[in-house]
Amino acid sequence: MVTIRNGPSYDSKSPSWWLRYLPQLISIFFVIAVSFYGGMLVGMHLNVSDGSHSKATSASISADIEKQVEREVQRRMKLIKPSSENDINEGSNKKKDKTKNSHRFPDTVQKFATGIALVSKNEFLASFDYGIPKPPSKREHESDPGKDDVLILYGGKTALPNAHNKDATMYVHDSVSEPPHFSAQEATANCGGLNVIFTDTHDGLDQCLAIVGNYESYHIQRWLRIDTHRSGSKLDLKMPLAPVGRGLQTNGMDKFSAPEDSHMLQNQALLRTYFDQLDETIHVLKPMAQSCAGDDNTVIVMVCNTGQSDLLINFVCSAESRGFGDIVREKVLLFATDQGMLDIALGLGMKAFYNEKMPEKEAGRYGDKAFTQMMYAKVVSVQLINALGHDVLFQDVDLVWYKNPRECILILLSYVDISYLLFVFSHSIVAVPFFHNKSNPLYDFDMFFQDDGARSLRYAPYSANTGFYYVRNNLKTKFLFRALLYQGDMVLSMTSHQQALAALLDEHSSLTGLRVKTLSGVDFPGGYHYHRKKEIDFMKDIVTGKHVPFLMHMSWTTNKDNKLLFLKQMGLWYVNEQCESGGGVDEAKKLAEGSMLDSACCSVQPLISCHFRDKPSIIPCDDSKMIDAKGKPFW
């Protein structure tokens, strides 16, 4: 580090220090000599003169001599003064030069912090798309105050940009301390490698970041001021910093605690059943998957039990109403978890696989036992089809397609600043030449997820919603889903495969280079948009037809009953009353040979009804009650 001093330095031990003051010493000696000899001359005149004439003469001579002495002193001082001023100016210039060359970072961190630069975050993410979404209430082009720039540290001089002001990355110039701004390409032009860290604060935490030059790690080491020896301990600034897991929140709740032994034993039993039946399962599934895959090798996978059958019927009926019900029958492979659901699926003309080991009852609420078992079924179904060599488009049953998937859907996703096709369908090809088109800017991504909207620790960093996602078939995705299957105890302990999969997505993106992309919520909205007040204007654009998304996924809803009510007032419900609440089973039993269940269960037009005035609705529901404690009317 350069040390800057004010003025010239002084060292009394230096043998030449007195030379600096030689001009002043000569001037003083000259003044003394002139004064001495001038005094002697005055005395001589006084001795030879008398009277008033002598006094006058003496006074005159004395005055002349004094003037001469004064002029000589001033002349000498003028010669000395510029030299002194030059010394001062030279010291000032040296100080200024040193300021220009002041390193931003000391030598002790030069191996990983030689220079620094700023890049616009929007531009950076467009250039280096790791698939991670921005805040859900922010569109991709919008500002994110306090986080609008990316901070880049350079680990060597050869990594610095080629830009004309590259020196500003290393030095503070003329007391200007702000690092220079570059484009993403300029800033990284000489970077042989680029390690990107995504960070944010939660719960108002006063967070610090430490970068340590050491044996490299691809994980963030977290420390919190919390008592790790006491369960449920909350953040306490009086406590010392302690190492913690990624799921520990400041309120003391740990979202990634290790599974209990009971979860391990339960998973062992499930895996035993899985492997005992694997050969038979593959024998039955393989031809079914091949018939769904078609030329694009993509199978749409859904999982359902009788308890949620009305949601599945609604998905099929809505597709019929919008003119693409045949795609459901051609491309969807339903994993029915009970006999009643199998009967309904076959009555709707769908391809269905039945496993009698799974629950018939719908989940009472998010996270209960039936819900957890269904989550496990969703893991197994995708893993099996992926292992058979097919791409998978998985979707939940609480979802409605707005757009005809046979059409070419042009979607502008501003975060990549280009238009691209998300799906390309023909009469017999549902999905997805998009995913196999090498000229597509997203071709290298292995998985695509709907944005869940949640930005909690347990879903970081992708906020992947497991109710709608696409899986490309390759070694990376096969390894991922095998890992998820074998870590079923994590699914069971967390009561959701979404949380377990979110953790593995992050791990495998680091471990194997798995590339995951979170899709724009503008084109793939879900429960976040439906329930959040920030998205009222966006939801009004949807219900008025001003904006037509690809789909609507009724996630973020605690139970099935509310899902139905929300879909009904959104104008997205097409199921006749006799087929609700498992009624489709009875209707399926009544079918004559060759008949289709959709004739009894499906309405051509949406069946609209109001239920909550503080939730989005296609018509005003001013006379309905409110469901949220602090709700406000939607219209």
C-alpha positions as CSV (number, residue, x, y, z in Angstrom):
1,M,0.0,0.0,0.0
2,V,1.3,3.5,-0.9
3,T,1.8,5.8,2.1
4,I,1.2,9.5,1.5
5,R,2.9,12.1,3.7
6,N,2.1,15.9,3.9
7,G,5.3,17.9,3.0
8,P,8.9,16.9,2.7
9,S,10.4,14.2,4.9
10,Y,13.1,15.0,7.5
11,D,15.9,12.8,8.8
12,S,18.4,14.3,11.3
13,K,20.7,11.3,10.8
14,S,21.3,12.1,7.1
15,P,24.8,13.6,6.5
16,S,23.5,16.0,3.9
17,W,20.4,17.4,5.7
18,W,22.1,20.9,6.2
19,L,22.5,21.4,2.5
20,R,18.8,21.9,2.2
21,Y,19.2,25.2,4.3
22,L,22.5,26.4,2.8
23,P,21.0,29.4,0.9
24,Q,19.4,30.7,4.1
25,L,22.8,30.4,6.0
26,I,24.7,32.3,3.3
27,S,22.1,35.1,3.4
28,I,22.3,35.5,7.2
29,F,26.1,35.6,7.0
30,F,26.1,38.3,4.3
31,V,23.7,40.5,6.3
32,I,25.8,40.2,9.4
33,A,29.0,41.1,7.5
34,V,27.5,44.1,5.7
35,S,26.1,45.4,9.0
36,F,29.5,45.0,10.8
37,Y,31.6,46.8,8.1
38,G,29.0,49.5,7.7
39,G,29.2,50.2,11.4
40,M,32.9,50.6,11.2
41,L,32.7,53.1,8.3
42,V,30.2,55.1,10.3
43,G,32.5,55.3,13.3
44,M,35.4,56.5,11.2
45,H,33.4,59.3,9.7
46,L,32.3,60.3,13.2
47,N,35.9,60.6,14.4
48,V,37.1,62.9,11.5
49,S,34.0,65.2,11.4
50,D,32.9,67.8,13.9
51,G,29.8,69.9,14.6
52,S,26.5,69.7,13.0
53,H,28.1,69.0,9.7
54,S,29.6,65.9,10.9
55,K,26.3,64.7,12.5
56,A,24.5,65.4,9.3
57,T,27.0,63.6,7.2
58,S,27.1,60.6,9.5
59,A,23.3,60.4,9.5
60,S,23.3,60.6,5.7
61,I,25.9,57.9,5.3
62,S,24.2,55.6,7.8
63,A,20.8,56.0,6.0
64,D,22.5,55.1,2.7
65,I,24.1,52.1,4.1
66,E,20.9,50.8,5.7
67,K,19.1,51.2,2.4
68,Q,21.8,49.2,0.6
69,V,21.7,46.5,3.2
70,E,17.9,46.3,3.0
71,R,18.0,46.1,-0.8
72,E,20.6,43.3,-0.7
73,V,18.6,41.4,1.9
74,Q,15.4,41.6,-0.2
75,R,17.3,40.5,-3.3
76,R,18.7,37.5,-1.6
77,M,15.4,36.6,-0.1
78,K,13.8,36.7,-3.5
79,L,16.3,34.2,-4.7
80,I,15.7,31.9,-1.8
81,K,11.8,32.1,-1.8
82,P,11.1,30.5,-5.2
83,S,13.3,27.5,-4.2
84,S,11.3,27.0,-1.0
85,E,8.0,27.3,-2.9
86,N,9.2,24.8,-5.5
87,D,10.0,22.4,-2.7
88,I,6.4,22.8,-1.4
89,N,4.9,22.4,-4.8
90,E,7.0,19.4,-5.6
91,G,5.8,17.8,-2.4
92,S,2.2,18.6,-3.3
93,N,2.6,17.1,-6.8
94,K,4.2,14.0,-5.4
95,K,1.2,13.6,-3.0
96,K,-1.2,14.1,-5.9
97,D,0.7,11.6,-8.0
98,K,0.6,9.1,-5.2
99,T,-3.2,9.7,-4.8
100,K,-3.6,8.8,-8.5
101,N,-1.7,5.6,-8.0
102,S,-3.3,4.6,-4.7
103,H,-4.3,0.9,-5.0
104,R,-7.9,0.1,-4.2
105,F,-6.8,-3.1,-2.4
106,P,-3.6,-3.9,-0.5
107,D,-1.1,-6.5,-1.6
108,T,-2.5,-8.9,1.0
109,V,-5.6,-9.6,-1.2
110,Q,-4.1,-9.1,-4.7
111,K,-4.6,-12.8,-5.6
112,F,-8.3,-12.4,-5.6
113,A,-8.9,-8.6,-5.5
114,T,-6.6,-6.8,-7.8
115,G,-9.3,-4.6,-9.2
116,I,-13.0,-3.9,-9.1
117,A,-15.8,-3.0,-11.6
118,L,-19.6,-2.6,-11.8
119,V,-22.0,-4.0,-14.3
120,S,-25.8,-3.5,-14.6
121,K,-27.5,-6.5,-13.1
122,N,-30.1,-6.8,-15.8
123,E,-27.4,-6.8,-18.5
124,F,-25.2,-9.2,-16.5
125,L,-28.0,-11.8,-16.0
126,A,-28.9,-11.5,-19.7
127,S,-25.3,-12.2,-20.6
128,F,-24.7,-14.9,-18.0
129,D,-28.0,-16.6,-17.5
130,Y,-27.8,-19.1,-14.7
131,G,-31.5,-19.5,-14.7
132,I,-32.2,-17.8,-11.3
133,P,-35.2,-15.5,-11.2
134,K,-35.4,-11.9,-10.0
135,P,-37.9,-11.0,-7.3
136,P,-41.4,-12.2,-8.3
137,S,-42.9,-8.7,-8.1
138,K,-40.2,-7.4,-10.5
139,R,-40.3,-7.9,-14.2
140,E,-37.0,-8.8,-15.8
141,H,-36.3,-5.4,-17.1
142,E,-37.3,-3.5,-13.9
143,S,-35.0,-1.8,-11.4
144,D,-34.2,-3.6,-8.1
145,P,-33.1,-0.6,-5.8
146,G,-30.0,-1.3,-3.9
147,K,-29.2,-4.3,-6.1
148,D,-29.1,-2.9,-9.6
149,D,-25.4,-3.4,-10.1
150,V,-23.2,-6.5,-10.0
151,L,-19.8,-6.1,-8.2
152,I,-16.9,-7.8,-10.0
153,L,-13.6,-8.5,-8.3
154,Y,-10.5,-9.3,-10.5
155,G,-8.0,-11.9,-9.3
156,G,-5.1,-10.6,-11.4
157,K,-4.0,-7.8,-13.7
158,T,-4.3,-9.9,-16.8
159,A,-8.0,-10.4,-16.0
160,L,-8.7,-6.7,-16.1
161,P,-10.8,-5.2,-18.9
162,N,-9.3,-3.8,-22.0
163,A,-11.3,-0.6,-21.7
164,H,-9.6,2.8,-21.9
165,N,-10.3,3.4,-18.1
166,K,-9.2,0.0,-17.0
167,D,-6.7,1.6,-14.5
168,A,-9.7,2.8,-12.5
169,T,-10.4,-0.8,-11.5
170,M,-7.1,-0.9,-9.6
171,Y,-6.5,2.7,-8.5
172,V,-8.4,5.6,-6.9
173,H,-8.1,8.5,-9.4
174,D,-8.2,12.1,-8.2
175,S,-10.0,11.2,-5.0
176,V,-12.9,9.6,-7.1
177,S,-13.6,6.4,-5.2
178,E,-16.5,4.9,-7.3
179,P,-15.5,1.8,-9.3
180,P,-15.9,2.2,-13.1
181,H,-18.9,0.8,-14.9
182,F,-18.5,-1.5,-17.9
183,S,-20.8,-3.6,-20.1
184,A,-20.9,-7.3,-19.1
185,Q,-18.8,-8.2,-22.1
186,E,-16.2,-5.5,-21.5
187,A,-16.0,-6.4,-17.8
188,T,-15.4,-10.1,-18.4
189,A,-13.4,-10.0,-21.7
190,N,-10.3,-11.3,-20.1
191,C,-11.8,-13.5,-17.4
192,G,-10.7,-17.1,-17.9
193,G,-13.2,-18.1,-15.3
194,L,-16.1,-16.4,-13.5
195,N,-17.4,-17.5,-10.1
196,V,-20.8,-15.9,-9.4
197,I,-22.3,-15.5,-5.9
198,F,-26.0,-14.7,-5.5
199,T,-26.7,-13.1,-2.1
200,D,-29.6,-11.4,-0.4
201,T,-30.7,-10.5,3.2
202,H,-33.6,-12.1,5.0
203,D,-35.7,-10.7,7.8
204,G,-33.7,-7.4,7.9
205,L,-30.5,-9.2,8.9
206,D,-27.4,-7.0,9.1
207,Q,-25.4,-9.2,6.8
208,C,-21.6,-9.2,6.1
209,L,-19.8,-11.0,3.3
210,A,-16.3,-12.4,3.7
211,I,-14.2,-13.5,0.7
212,V,-11.3,-15.7,1.8
213,G,-8.4,-16.6,-0.5
214,N,-8.1,-20.3,0.3
215,Y,-8.7,-23.8,-1.0
216,E,-11.8,-23.1,-3.2
217,S,-15.3,-24.0,-2.1
218,Y,-18.4,-23.9,-4.2
219,H,-20.7,-23.5,-1.2
220,I,-21.6,-20.5,1.0
221,Q,-20.5,-21.0,4.6
222,R,-23.2,-19.4,6.8
223,W,-22.6,-18.0,10.3
224,L,-25.3,-16.5,12.5
225,R,-25.4,-15.0,16.0
226,I,-27.6,-17.8,17.4
227,D,-27.4,-20.5,20.0
228,T,-26.9,-23.7,17.9
229,H,-27.0,-25.9,21.0
230,R,-30.6,-24.9,21.9
231,S,-33.4,-25.9,19.6
232,G,-35.6,-23.0,18.4
233,S,-33.0,-20.4,19.5
234,K,-33.6,-17.1,17.7
235,L,-31.1,-14.5,16.4
236,D,-29.3,-12.8,19.4
237,L,-26.8,-10.1,18.7
238,K,-25.1,-10.8,22.0
239,M,-24.2,-14.3,21.0
240,P,-21.0,-15.0,19.0
241,L,-21.2,-15.9,15.4
242,A,-21.7,-19.7,14.9
243,P,-21.6,-21.9,11.8
244,V,-25.1,-23.0,10.7
245,G,-26.8,-24.8,7.9
246,R,-28.4,-23.1,4.9
247,G,-31.9,-23.7,6.1
248,L,-31.7,-22.2,9.6
249,Q,-33.8,-19.0,9.8
250,T,-33.3,-16.1,12.2
251,N,-36.5,-17.2,14.0
252,G,-34.8,-20.4,14.9
253,M,-36.7,-22.7,12.5
254,D,-34.5,-25.0,10.5
255,K,-35.9,-25.9,7.1
256,F,-33.2,-28.4,6.4
257,S,-32.8,-30.4,9.5
258,A,-31.5,-34.0,9.0
259,P,-34.3,-36.7,8.6
260,E,-35.2,-38.8,11.6
261,D,-34.5,-42.5,11.7
262,S,-38.2,-43.2,11.2
263,H,-38.0,-41.4,7.9
264,M,-35.0,-43.5,6.9
265,L,-36.9,-46.7,7.7
266,Q,-40.0,-45.6,5.9
267,N,-37.9,-44.8,2.8
268,Q,-36.2,-48.1,3.0
269,A,-39.6,-49.8,2.8
270,L,-40.6,-47.7,-0.1
271,L,-37.4,-48.4,-2.0
272,R,-37.8,-52.1,-1.3
273,T,-41.2,-52.0,-2.9
274,Y,-39.8,-49.9,-5.8
275,F,-37.1,-52.4,-6.7
276,D,-39.2,-55.5,-6.1
277,Q,-41.7,-54.2,-8.7
278,L,-39.3,-52.4,-11.0
279,D,-39.0,-55.0,-13.7
280,E,-42.8,-55.5,-14.0
281,T,-43.3,-51.7,-13.8
282,I,-40.9,-51.1,-16.7
283,H,-42.5,-53.8,-18.7
284,V,-45.9,-52.1,-18.5
285,L,-44.7,-48.5,-18.7
286,K,-42.3,-48.7,-21.6
287,P,-44.8,-49.2,-24.4
288,M,-47.2,-46.6,-22.8
289,A,-44.4,-44.0,-22.6
290,Q,-43.3,-44.7,-26.2
291,S,-46.8,-44.2,-27.5
292,C,-47.0,-40.8,-25.7
293,A,-43.5,-39.7,-26.6
294,G,-44.0,-39.5,-30.4
295,D,-41.5,-37.8,-32.6
296,D,-40.5,-35.2,-30.1
297,N,-39.7,-37.8,-27.4
298,T,-41.7,-35.9,-24.8
299,V,-44.2,-37.4,-22.3
300,I,-46.6,-35.2,-20.3
301,V,-46.7,-36.8,-16.9
302,M,-49.5,-36.2,-14.3
303,V,-50.3,-37.9,-11.0
304,C,-53.7,-38.0,-9.4
305,N,-56.0,-39.9,-6.9
306,T,-59.7,-40.0,-6.7
307,G,-59.7,-37.3,-4.1
308,Q,-58.4,-34.8,-6.7
309,S,-60.1,-36.3,-9.7
310,D,-62.4,-33.3,-10.2
311,L,-59.3,-31.2,-10.8
312,L,-58.1,-33.6,-13.4
313,I,-61.5,-33.7,-15.1
314,N,-61.5,-29.9,-15.2
315,F,-58.1,-29.9,-16.9
316,V,-59.4,-32.3,-19.6
317,C,-62.7,-30.4,-19.9
318,S,-61.0,-27.0,-20.2
319,A,-58.7,-28.4,-22.9
320,E,-61.7,-29.8,-24.8
321,S,-63.5,-26.5,-24.5
322,R,-60.5,-24.6,-25.9
323,G,-60.1,-27.1,-28.8
324,F,-57.1,-29.2,-27.9
325,G,-58.5,-32.1,-25.9
326,D,-56.9,-34.5,-28.3
327,I,-53.5,-33.5,-27.1
328,V,-54.4,-34.6,-23.6
329,R,-55.3,-38.1,-24.9
330,E,-52.2,-38.3,-27.2
331,K,-49.4,-37.0,-24.9
332,V,-50.5,-37.3,-21.2
333,L,-49.5,-40.4,-19.3
334,L,-51.5,-40.3,-16.0
335,F,-50.2,-42.2,-12.9
336,A,-53.4,-43.1,-11.2
337,T,-52.9,-44.0,-7.5
338,D,-56.2,-45.9,-7.1
339,Q,-58.8,-47.9,-9.0
340,G,-61.4,-45.1,-9.0
341,M,-58.9,-42.7,-10.6
342,L,-58.0,-45.3,-13.2
343,D,-61.6,-45.7,-14.2
344,I,-62.1,-42.0,-14.5
345,A,-58.9,-41.6,-16.7
346,L,-59.9,-44.4,-19.0
347,G,-63.4,-42.9,-19.2
348,L,-61.8,-39.7,-20.4
349,G,-59.8,-41.5,-23.0
350,M,-56.4,-41.0,-21.3
351,K,-53.5,-43.3,-21.1
352,A,-53.1,-44.3,-17.4
353,F,-50.7,-46.4,-15.3
354,Y,-52.1,-47.8,-12.0
355,N,-50.1,-48.6,-8.8
356,E,-52.2,-49.9,-6.0
357,K,-49.7,-48.9,-3.3
358,M,-50.6,-45.2,-3.3
359,P,-53.4,-43.3,-1.3
360,E,-56.9,-42.7,-2.6
361,K,-57.8,-39.7,-0.4
362,E,-56.9,-36.2,-1.4
363,A,-54.6,-34.3,0.9
364,G,-56.4,-32.4,3.6
365,R,-53.9,-29.7,3.5
366,Y,-50.4,-28.9,2.3
367,G,-47.9,-31.2,4.1
368,D,-50.2,-33.8,5.6
369,K,-49.5,-37.6,5.3
370,A,-51.5,-38.1,2.1
371,F,-49.9,-35.0,0.6
372,T,-46.4,-36.4,1.4
373,Q,-47.2,-39.8,-0.2
374,M,-48.5,-38.0,-3.3
375,M,-45.2,-36.1,-3.4
376,Y,-43.3,-39.4,-3.4
377,A,-45.5,-40.7,-6.2
378,K,-44.6,-37.6,-8.2
379,V,-40.9,-38.3,-7.7
380,V,-41.2,-41.9,-8.8
381,S,-43.3,-41.2,-11.9
382,V,-40.9,-38.6,-13.3
383,Q,-37.8,-40.7,-12.4
384,L,-39.2,-43.8,-14.3
385,I,-40.1,-41.9,-17.5
386,N,-36.8,-40.1,-17.4
387,A,-34.9,-43.4,-16.9
388,L,-36.7,-44.8,-19.9
389,G,-35.0,-42.2,-22.1
390,H,-37.8,-39.6,-22.5
391,D,-38.1,-35.9,-21.9
392,V,-40.8,-35.1,-19.3
393,L,-43.2,-32.3,-19.1
394,F,-44.7,-32.7,-15.6
395,Q,-47.7,-30.8,-14.4
396,D,-50.1,-30.8,-11.5
397,V,-53.9,-31.3,-12.0
398,D,-54.8,-27.8,-10.6
399,L,-53.7,-26.2,-13.8
400,V,-55.5,-24.9,-16.9
401,W,-54.0,-24.2,-20.3
402,Y,-55.0,-20.8,-21.7
403,K,-53.4,-21.2,-25.1
404,N,-53.7,-23.8,-27.7
405,P,-50.5,-25.9,-27.5
406,R,-50.7,-26.7,-31.2
407,E,-50.0,-23.1,-32.2
408,C,-46.6,-21.6,-32.3
409,I,-46.5,-19.4,-29.1
410,L,-44.2,-16.5,-29.5
411,I,-43.1,-15.3,-26.1
412,L,-41.0,-12.3,-25.4
413,L,-39.0,-12.9,-22.2
414,S,-37.3,-9.6,-21.6
415,Y,-34.6,-11.0,-19.3
416,V,-32.8,-12.5,-22.4
417,D,-33.7,-9.5,-24.6
418,I,-34.8,-11.8,-27.5
419,S,-38.0,-13.4,-28.7
420,Y,-38.1,-17.1,-28.7
421,L,-40.6,-20.0,-29.1
422,L,-41.4,-21.8,-25.9
423,F,-43.4,-24.6,-27.4
424,V,-44.0,-25.6,-31.0
425,F,-46.8,-28.0,-31.5
426,S,-48.4,-29.7,-34.5
427,H,-51.4,-32.0,-34.7
428,S,-49.5,-34.9,-33.3
429,I,-46.5,-33.2,-31.7
430,V,-47.2,-31.4,-28.5
431,A,-44.1,-30.2,-27.3
432,V,-41.4,-29.1,-27.9
433,P,-39.2,-28.9,-30.9
434,F,-38.2,-25.8,-28.9
435,F,-36.3,-27.9,-26.5
436,H,-34.4,-29.8,-29.3
437,N,-33.6,-26.8,-31.5
438,K,-29.9,-26.1,-31.1
439,S,-30.3,-22.5,-32.3
440,N,-32.6,-21.8,-29.4
441,P,-30.9,-19.5,-26.8
442,L,-32.1,-21.8,-24.0
443,Y,-31.1,-25.0,-25.7
444,D,-28.3,-25.8,-23.2
445,F,-30.6,-25.7,-20.2
446,D,-31.5,-29.1,-18.8
447,M,-34.6,-28.2,-16.8
448,F,-37.3,-25.5,-16.9
449,F,-39.5,-24.6,-13.9
450,Q,-42.4,-22.4,-13.3
451,D,-41.5,-19.6,-10.8
452,D,-43.1,-20.5,-7.4
453,G,-42.9,-16.9,-6.3
454,A,-41.5,-17.8,-2.8
455,R,-38.1,-16.4,-2.0
456,S,-37.7,-18.2,1.3
457,L,-34.4,-20.0,2.2
458,R,-35.7,-23.5,1.6
459,Y,-36.5,-22.8,-2.1
460,A,-33.3,-20.9,-2.9
461,P,-31.9,-20.2,-5.4
462,Y,-34.4,-21.2,-8.2
463,S,-37.7,-20.9,-6.5
464,A,-38.7,-23.8,-8.6
465,N,-42.4,-24.8,-8.6
466,T,-42.7,-28.6,-9.0
467,G,-46.2,-28.3,-10.3
468,F,-45.1,-27.4,-13.8
469,Y,-41.6,-28.2,-15.1
470,Y,-39.8,-29.7,-18.1
471,V,-36.9,-32.2,-17.8
472,R,-34.6,-32.9,-20.7
473,N,-33.4,-36.5,-20.8
474,N,-29.6,-36.8,-20.3
475,L,-27.2,-38.2,-17.8
476,K,-27.3,-35.1,-15.5
477,T,-31.1,-35.3,-15.1
478,K,-31.1,-39.1,-14.6
479,F,-28.5,-38.7,-11.9
480,L,-30.6,-35.9,-10.3
481,F,-33.8,-38.0,-10.1
482,R,-32.0,-41.1,-8.9
483,A,-30.5,-39.0,-6.1
484,L,-34.0,-37.6,-5.3
485,L,-35.5,-41.1,-5.2
486,Y,-32.7,-42.5,-3.0
487,Q,-33.1,-39.5,-0.6
488,G,-36.8,-40.1,-0.1
489,D,-36.2,-39.8,3.6
490,M,-35.6,-36.1,2.9
491,V,-38.9,-35.9,1.0
492,L,-40.7,-37.6,3.9
493,S,-39.1,-35.4,6.6
494,M,-39.8,-32.2,4.7
495,T,-43.3,-33.3,3.7
496,S,-42.7,-31.9,0.2
497,H,-40.6,-33.1,-2.7
498,Q,-40.5,-29.4,-3.8
499,Q,-38.2,-28.5,-1.0
500,A,-36.0,-31.6,-1.4
501,L,-35.7,-31.1,-5.1
502,A,-34.9,-27.4,-4.7
503,A,-31.9,-28.4,-2.5
504,L,-30.7,-31.0,-5.0
505,L,-31.1,-28.6,-8.0
506,D,-28.6,-26.2,-6.3
507,E,-26.2,-29.0,-5.4
508,H,-26.3,-30.7,-8.8
509,S,-25.9,-27.4,-10.7
510,S,-22.6,-27.0,-8.8
511,L,-21.6,-30.7,-8.8
512,T,-22.4,-31.8,-12.4
513,G,-23.1,-28.5,-14.1
514,L,-26.8,-29.2,-14.3
515,R,-28.5,-26.1,-15.9
516,V,-31.8,-25.0,-14.5
517,K,-34.0,-22.2,-15.8
518,T,-36.9,-20.5,-13.9
519,L,-39.5,-19.3,-16.4
520,S,-41.1,-15.9,-16.4
521,G,-44.1,-15.5,-14.2
522,V,-45.7,-13.2,-16.8
523,D,-46.3,-16.1,-19.1
524,F,-46.5,-18.8,-16.5
525,P,-48.4,-17.3,-13.5
526,G,-49.5,-19.2,-10.4
527,G,-50.8,-18.9,-6.9
528,Y,-48.3,-16.1,-6.1
529,H,-49.8,-13.9,-8.7
530,Y,-53.4,-14.9,-7.7
531,H,-53.0,-14.2,-4.0
532,R,-50.6,-11.3,-3.8
533,K,-52.0,-7.7,-3.7
534,K,-48.9,-6.5,-5.7
535,E,-50.2,-8.4,-8.7
536,I,-53.8,-7.1,-8.8
537,D,-53.2,-5.1,-11.9
538,F,-51.6,-8.1,-13.6
539,M,-54.5,-10.4,-12.7
540,K,-57.0,-7.8,-14.0
541,D,-55.1,-7.9,-17.3
542,I,-55.6,-11.6,-17.4
543,V,-59.3,-11.7,-16.5
544,T,-60.1,-8.9,-19.0
545,G,-58.2,-10.6,-21.7
546,K,-55.6,-7.8,-22.0
547,H,-52.9,-10.4,-21.3
548,V,-53.2,-14.1,-22.2
549,P,-50.6,-16.3,-20.4
550,F,-49.7,-19.8,-21.3
551,L,-51.4,-21.3,-18.3
552,M,-52.8,-20.6,-14.8
553,H,-51.6,-22.8,-12.0
554,M,-53.7,-22.5,-8.8
555,S,-50.8,-23.1,-6.4
556,W,-50.3,-21.4,-3.0
557,T,-53.7,-22.7,-1.9
558,T,-54.0,-24.7,1.3
559,N,-56.6,-27.2,0.2
560,K,-58.5,-28.5,-2.8
561,D,-61.9,-27.0,-1.8
562,N,-60.5,-23.5,-2.1
563,K,-58.8,-24.3,-5.4
564,L,-62.2,-25.2,-6.9
565,L,-63.8,-21.9,-5.6
566,F,-60.9,-19.8,-7.0
567,L,-61.1,-21.5,-10.4
568,K,-64.8,-21.1,-10.5
569,Q,-64.7,-17.3,-10.0
570,M,-61.8,-17.0,-12.4
571,G,-63.9,-18.6,-15.2
572,L,-61.7,-21.6,-15.4
573,W,-64.1,-24.3,-14.2
574,Y,-65.7,-26.7,-16.7
575,V,-66.9,-29.6,-14.5
576,N,-70.6,-30.4,-14.1
577,E,-71.6,-30.7,-10.5
578,Q,-72.3,-34.5,-10.5
579,C,-68.6,-35.1,-11.3
580,E,-67.2,-33.1,-8.4
581,S,-65.9,-34.5,-5.2
582,G,-65.2,-37.9,-6.6
583,G,-68.5,-38.1,-8.4
584,G,-66.6,-38.9,-11.6
585,V,-66.2,-42.5,-10.3
586,D,-69.9,-43.1,-10.2
587,E,-70.3,-41.5,-13.7
588,A,-67.6,-43.7,-15.0
589,K,-69.3,-46.8,-13.8
590,K,-72.5,-45.8,-15.7
591,L,-70.7,-45.4,-19.0
592,A,-71.9,-47.7,-21.7
593,E,-69.2,-49.4,-23.8
594,G,-67.6,-47.0,-26.2
595,S,-68.9,-43.9,-24.4
596,M,-66.8,-41.1,-23.1
597,L,-67.0,-39.6,-19.6
598,D,-66.5,-36.0,-20.9
599,S,-70.1,-36.1,-22.2
600,A,-71.4,-36.4,-18.7
601,C,-68.8,-34.4,-16.8
602,C,-67.7,-31.5,-19.1
603,S,-69.3,-28.2,-19.8
604,V,-68.6,-26.5,-23.0
605,Q,-68.7,-23.1,-21.4
606,P,-67.0,-22.1,-18.1
607,L,-69.2,-22.5,-15.0
608,I,-68.7,-19.1,-13.3
609,S,-69.7,-18.4,-9.7
610,C,-68.6,-15.9,-7.0
611,H,-67.2,-16.8,-3.6
612,F,-64.7,-14.1,-2.4
613,R,-64.7,-10.5,-3.3
614,D,-61.1,-10.0,-2.3
615,K,-59.8,-12.6,-4.8
616,P,-59.4,-12.2,-8.5
617,S,-62.5,-13.0,-10.5
618,I,-63.6,-12.7,-14.1
619,I,-66.8,-10.9,-12.9
620,P,-67.3,-8.5,-10.0
621,C,-68.1,-10.4,-6.8
622,D,-69.0,-7.4,-4.6
623,D,-71.7,-9.4,-2.7
624,S,-69.4,-12.2,-1.6
625,K,-67.5,-12.5,1.6
626,M,-63.8,-11.9,2.1
627,I,-61.4,-14.7,2.8
628,D,-58.3,-12.8,4.0
629,A,-58.3,-11.0,7.3
630,K,-57.0,-7.7,5.7
631,G,-58.4,-8.3,2.3
632,K,-59.6,-5.6,-0.1
633,P,-62.1,-5.9,-2.9
634,F,-60.5,-7.0,-6.2
635,W,-62.9,-4.9,-8.3
